[in-house]
Amino acid sequence: MKMLSSVLCVFALAVLLAGCTSSQPSAQPTAVPTAVVQSTATPVPTGAPSGGVKEFTIEASEFKFTPSTISVNQGDSVRINFTNAGLYPHSFSIDEFGVSGSILAPNGSEVIEFIASRAGSFTFYCAVPSHRERGMNGTLIVS
């Protein structure tokens, strides 16, 4: 938690300094520190889940996820190795499972784990303002 607070403080400072350094818009995004974080979003509880463990690597970039669709079985533990391969901050969220990953700087990564406890089709998305509206979402299918 202390590391996450430090990373967020450095990120906020970088954003503030970027706004103070020039009155001209920059063509290049401001560099921000990279974070490697173990997400605390809906952790997998101790004990064997009813299904297997499904592991995926998902990359975020402007304004998409690769892959944009993943499928698991109900009861599976899901492990997402999430990486921001873009030029701007991105995140990974699935409301129905309480997943709310960190907003990661470019080249940042985190592991997100949860249990797919109910069947259906669920949207995962980037929670950075305006990214979801620009089409940065995907689909989790739980059968």
Buried (B, 14 or more C-beta within 10 A) or exposed (E): EEEBEEBEEBBEEBEEEBEEEEEEEEEEEEEBBEBBBEBBBBEEEEEEBEBEEBEBEBBBBEBBBEEEEBBBBBBBBBBBEBBBBBEBBBBBBBEBBEBBBBBBBBBBBBBBBBBBBEEEEBEBBBBBEEBBEEEBBBBBBBE
